Amino acid sequence: MPRPERPTPSRLIDLAARIGGTCSSDAEVTGITVSSNDLAPGDVFVAIRGLNRHGAEFAETAAENGASAILTDAEGAEIARGSGLPTLVVDDPRGVLSDAAMAVYRTGPDDDIPLLLATTGTNGKTSVTHLLEGMLTQIGVVAGASTSAERVVAGERVVAGLTSPEPSELHALIARMREREVEAFAVEVSAQAVTRRRVEGVIWDVMGFTNLTHEHFDDYGDMETYYQAKAPLFRSDRSKRAVISLDSTPGERIAAEADIPVTTIATLGIATLDAYARADWKVEVTSEAQSGTGFRLTGPDGRVLSTTVPVIGAHMAANAGLGIVMMCEAGYDWDRIRAALADGIRAWVPGRTQLVSGSVGPAVYVDFGHTPDAFVKTLAAVRRVTPGRVVMLFGADGDRDTTKRYDMSRTALEGSDITVITDHHPRFEDAASIRRTLVEAARDVDPDHELHEVSPPEAAIVTAVSLVGEGDAIVWCGPGHQNYRDIEGTQWGYSARELARRALIDAGWDAPDRVWPNPYGD
């Protein structure tokens, strides 16, 4: 976890006074964490009651690793008594975690911190955040980012854990950025980050909205509840201003209900014609190729920028356009942005329609998309740059929203010539049962469609490559940037990008030596 190298010490008794806890210790603290495995000497270890265990059960491990104190509830204090750590007791450790982290790291709204640019939505928020980090760097800004793929601090990159980090990690990250003189910090914010209070107390300078489509019904049950999880981010106690895409219908509702200044943007061919006409900013695709997507961004006062985003698809042009307008709303000069981006956007978007094949043979793309809407957009984008057949390879998450599985199969079939169904993260669900559900849905949609069921995914990509030739394309949706598979609670090392590269080479096709480096600097 990135954290400040030169933290300013605090006193535990002062922290207790701020968050309303009881503690008589004057211990010195320099950090805070919810993980005993990610604890540095001087940290406050925050012990929270989980579904199966109480975090206080790890208090002795925390003490052995150098913790200065433990922050917990009355139950946790009793459990942790044998650790010997000073204990700060509150009624709701989760509820005070953000405030405690801001106090320890001095990263509250009134402190000296970077500009905070956040993006939320169902699909595209990771891409917008990476594009923002790249474009900010391109205009000469020292930038940082936090996404489901990685954390970035002034060019230093580490693999991410949670999509939206716990408050202890988020504020340590902000403090680290302040040390590195980061000017602007782009953050991906999920619905879970709001409902699980990971971003409580943070005031975002600009909040971006991509879209809202079928996802996370395992957490929220229906679209209205899912919408209400996002909506608080567009209130004045959470954000100062917003840039909202009208490419999905909920965008119009978000814009209408927000109580902060709102700028709208829409993409020709994705938004309705009415929404496109009413948007403040408009995105129009001008060219599409395997190397990227050209587009024109038109805004108020005659502002026009023509450029290229190095990823395929109109939805990626929409993501880039949203990021550019967020930069404008953050106060960056339009002429500075236009001059820097006119010759193309240089940004690293890991695992998003990422081309992992060589210059000869079939094109193979690895993508993180795992919703019906993402399938539709990604397959359509690949179809437009593919002269031959399109093969779709995918699986579904176990122990996650099962209501979207039918539509995942439907959109996969509708957008491809051949479909290969395999495993993804089965977690504690039976992998064969997940595949069976997807296959049955596919057969229901189109009994005559060419369909293959292959397990495990290591074999599935080999099968997919055997089905294609020059001019064809494979889209492997699901794994994207991830470097593991979750099977019965164990994360097994795994790279779809590397597996695809090996399958191409074994089949006699060209493939790059490596497929994962950031071409604009590791």
N, C-alpha and C positions, 0 to 999 in steps of 0.2 A: 504494500500500500504506500503510495507516495505520501510523504508527510514532511513537515518542516524540519530542516537540519539544525536550525538554531531557534528552538521554541523558547518563548518567554514563560518562565515559571509562574504558576498561580498557587494560591493557598486553598486547601480543601475547605477550610471554614468559610472562606469568601464564596466559593462555589456553592456551598450549602445555603448560604444566605440568598444567593441569586435564584436558585431553583426551588427554594422552599423546603429543603430537607433538614434533617437533624444530624449533626456531627460536631464533636468537640475537638477533633484533631486539627492540628495546624500543619499537617503534612504538605510537602511541596509536590505539585503535579505539573507535568509538561505535555501530557497528551491524554487521549481518551479513546477507548475501543470497546466493541461488543464481542470481540473474538480473542480468546486466551491464546490462540495460535498466532495472532498477528499483533502481539503486545510488545511494546518497547519499555525499557526501564523508565519509571516515572509516570506511567500511564494510570489513569483511573479505569478499572475494569468494570464495565456495565453489565450486570447480571440480570437477565430478563426471563420470566417464566415463558417457556416454549410450549409446543403442543404435547411433547412427551417428557421433557426434562426441564429443570430450572437451571439457568446459566450459573447460578451460585455453586452448583456442583463442581465447577471448574475453578473455584476460587483458589484452591491450593496450587494448581498449575499456574495460575496468574501470579501468585505470590512468588513462586519459584522463578518465574520469568522477569521479576523485577517490578511488579505493579506497586504503586504507591498507596492505592486505596481501592475500595470496591463501592460502587453505586448500585443499590438494589432496593427491593421492598422488604417488608418485615419478615416475610417467609424466607427470602434469600439471605437476610442478615443472620437468621438462626442457622441456616444451612452452612453459611460461610464462617461461622464463629471460630472454627478450628484453624482457619488460614492465618490468623494473627494480623490481618490487614485492617487498617482503620476503615470503618464502614459509614457511608453516607446513605441514610435511609429516607426514601420518598414513597408516596403511595403508588405512583405509576412511573417506573423507570423509562418505559418506552415514551411516555408523554413528555418527559423533560429532557430526553436525549438531545434533541436539536438545540435547545437553549443551553444545555450543558456544553455541547461541542462548540457552540459559538463563543461561550464564555472562555473556555480553555484555549481556543485558538485565536480569539479576538477577531472573529470573522462575521460579526453581525452587520446589519444594514448601515449602521453609523460608523463602522470601522473602515479602514483603508483597504479595500479589496478590489479585484478586477471588475470590469464591466461584465455583467452576467446575462448571457443570451441563451434562452432555453427553447427547446422544441418539443412539442407533444403531439400525439395523434396515434392512429393505429399503425399505419405503414409510412415509412419514409423518414421517421425522426432520426434514426441512426445516420442515414445518408445526408440529411440536411446538416447534422452536427459535424460530420467529417468534412463536408463541403465548406461549411463555415470556417472551420479551423484552417483548411487549405487556402481559402480565399482571403481570410484575414492575414495569414502569413504572406500571401502574394502581394497585398497592398502595403506590406512593411510593418505589420503589427505583430508583436510578440504574443502568441496565442496559446490557449490550452483547450482541451476537450475531454469530455467524459461520455462514453457511449457503451452499448452492450458489448462492443468488440474490444475497446481499449481505453486507457486513460493516457492523455497526452499533456505534458508540461514543457512548453518551450522546445518542442521537438523530441523530447524524451518520451518513449512509449512503453507502456506495460500492459499486459493482458488484463482485461476487466473481469470482475466477478459478477455482481448484480448489475442489471441494466442501469438502474438508478442506485447509487451507493447509499449505504446507511449514513445517517448524519455524521457519525464519527469519522467516516472515511471522506465524505464530501467536504467537511470543513477542514480536515487535515490537508486535503487536496488544494482547497482555496488558499490556505496558509502557505503551502509549498509554492503555489503560483506567485503569491505576493513576494516571496523570497527571490524567485527567478524573474521578477519584474514583468510578469505576464500582464498585458493590458486588457485582454478580453478572453473570457472563458465561455465556451459553448458547451451546453449540457443537454443530454437527452433525458426527458422526464416522462416516466410511465404513469399510467393510472394508479398502479400499485404504490408508486412513490408518494402519491397524494393520500390514498386511503390508509397506507401503513405509516404515514407521518414521517417519511424520510426527508421531505423538503420543507417541513414546518419552520416558519419564521424567516425563510429566505424571501427576499424581495427581488424579483427578476427585472432587469432593465428592459428587456424585450422578450415577450413570449410568442413563439411561432406555433401555428396549428396547421398540420398537414391534411388530415382526413379522419373520419371515424367510420369503420366498417366492422363486420362481424368478427369478433375476437374476444377472448377472455370471459366468455359466458360462464366458465367454471368458477370464476371469481365473482362476477356481477349478475349473472342470471339472465339479463335481457339488455337490449340496447339502451333503454332509458336510464337504467342504473349505471351502465358503463359511461353514458354521456355525463351523468351527474358526478362521476368520479373525476372527470377532466375539467368540468365547468369552473370549479373554484379557482383554477389557475388564471382565469381571466377577470378576477376581481382586484380591486385596488389594494387590498391587503396582501396580495401575492405578486402582482406585476404592475409595472408602470405604464406599459403600452403593449400593443399586440399587432402581429401581422398574421392574418387569417386567410387560408386558402379556401376558396369557394368551390374547389374541385369535387367535394362531396357535399351532399345536402346539409349535414349537421354543421358545416362551416357557417352557413347563413344564420343558423340559430345561435351559434357561439358569438358571432359578430353582433347580432341584435341584442343579446343578453349581457354582453360584457359592459362593465361600468368604467372602463379605461379607454383612452384613445385607440382606435382601431384603423388599420390600413388593410385593404383586401387585395387579393391576387387570384387570378384564375388562368387556367391553361386551355387553349383551344383544342378541342377534341376530347378533353376529359370532363371539363365543367359543362353544364348546360349552356346553350347559347345565351340565354337570359342572364345567367350568372356571369358569364364571360363579358357580356356587354356592360354590366354594372360594376365590375371590379375596378379598383383604382389602378392596379398594375395588371398587365396581360403578358402571358408567355405563349409564344408561337414557335413550334418546331420548324426549322428551315432545312435540316438535313439529318440523315441517319446512316450510320455505318458501324461496323464492328468496333472501330476505334473510339466512337463517341457520338454525341448528339448535338447538332448545331441548333441554336434557338435565338429568337429575338425577344428581348424584354422591353416593353413599352410602358412608360409611367406618366405621371402628371407633368405638366410644364414642358412637354415635348422631349422628355428624357427617353433615350433609346440606347440599348446596348445589344450588339450582336456578338455572340461568343459560342464556345463549344464546351460541353461538360464531358469528361473522359469516361462516360458510362452510357450504355445504350438505353433508349426508351424515353418517351414523352414524359413519363412520371419522373425521370431523373432530371429532365429539363425543368419540370415544375419544382422539384426539390432545390435545384440550384437557384431558380428565380426567387423562391421564398427566402433562401439564405441571403441573397443580394439585397432584397428589400429590408430584411432584418438589419443588415449592416447600415443601410440608409437611416432606418428608424433609430438606430443606436447613435447616430450623429456623425458617421463617417461621410466624407465629402464625395458627392456623386462623381465629379470629374476624376477624382483619385481612383475610385472604384473602376470606372469605365476605362481609364487608361491602362490600369493593371491587368484587367481581365479581357481586353479586346482581342488578344491573340490566343485565347483559350484559358480555361480554368485548370490549374494544376492542383489536384487534390487526390488523396488516397481514400477510397471507399471500400474497405476490405469486405470481401464476401458478398458484394451486391452486384449481381449479374457480372461476375468477374470472369473474364476470358482466361482460361488456363491451358488452352491448346496453342499449337504453333501456327506457322504461316501456311502450311500445307496440310490438307486433310480436313476432317470434320471440325467444326467449332464446338468447344465444350465450355459451358458456362456453369459456374457454381454460384448459387444464390441463397440468401438467408430467408427468403419468402416462405411463410408458412400459414397464409390465410388465402381464402378464395380470391379476394380482391388482388392480392399480390400476384397470385398465379395468372390472373387475367392480364394484368399489365405487363408482367415479365414475358409471358409467352407471346403476347402481341408484339412487343418490342423485338424479340428474337425473330419472330416470323418476318417482320419487315426487312430484316437484313440477311435473311437466309434464302438462297435460291432453291434449295432442296427441301428435304423433309425435316420436321422438328420432332425430336424424341423427348418426352417428359419423364424424368426420374424423380420420384418423391416417396416420402413416408409421412406418418403422422405422429405427433407427440403422444406418449402415454401419460396417463394421469393429468391430462389437460382437457380443455374444452372439446367434448365429443360431438357437440351439435354442429360443428363446422365440417366434419369429415365427409359427409355426403357432398357438400358443395366443393370441397377440395377435389374429390374425384371428378365431379361434373366439369369444373373449370379446367382441370388437367386434360380431360378428353377433348373438350371443345377447342382447346388451343393447340393440340398436338396431333401428329399423324400416328404416332406410336406412344404407348404409355407403359412405363415399367414401375411397378409398385414394390417398395422394399421397406426396410425398417428405418426408424429414426432414433429418437430417445424413447425406448419402451418404458423406462423407469420401472415401476412395480406392476405394470400391466403386461399381459401376455402378448408378445410381439405378433404371434401367428393370428391372434384374435383381432388385433388392430388391422393387420393386412387384410384379413377376411372381410372386415367391414368396408374397407376401401374398395376391394375387388367387387363385392356385391353391389356397391353403389355404382361402380363403373359399368358393370354388366346391365344394371337397370337403366343407366343413361343411354348406352349404345352397345347392344350385344355384339355387334359386328366390328367394333373397334379393335385394332390389334393391341392386345394387352398381355403383359408378362408379369408374373409374380416371382420375384427372386429375393432370396435371403441367404446370407447377410448382405449389407450394402457393398461390401468389398467385392462380392460376386455380381451384384446388380450393375455396377458401373462397367464391369467387363462385358456383361451381356449387352448393355446399352451401346458400347463402342462397337460390338460385333454387328449391330444392326444398321450402322451408318457408313457413309462413304463421303467422298469429296463433295462439298457443297451442302452437306447436311449439318444439323446442329443438335446437340444434347443440352438440355437445361436440367441441372440437378438442383432441385429446390429443397430447402430445409437446413442443411448443415452450414452453408455460408462460411463465415470466418472461424467457426468453432473448431476446437482442437480436441474434442472428446465426444464420447457417447455415454449417456446415463443409463446404466443397466442395473436394476435392483439396488440403487443407491450408491453404486460405484461408478466413478468417471474413468472410462477407458480411453487412453490416448488414441487419437483418430483424426485424420485430416482428409476431407473430401477432395481438396485441391491436389494433394499429393497422390491420392488413390487414382484420381482421374488422369494425372500426368503419367503414372505408371501404366495404366490400362492403355493409353494411347501408344506409348513406347512399345509395349508388348505386342500390340496389334500392328506394329510397323509404321506408325504415323509419327510425324514431327511433334515434339513437345519441348517447351522451354526447360532449361536446367533447373530453374526454380520458379515457383508461381506465387510466392507469398511476399516478397519484399515490397515496401513502399517505393514506387519509382521516383518519388520526389524526395527521398531521404528516409532511411530507416530510423 
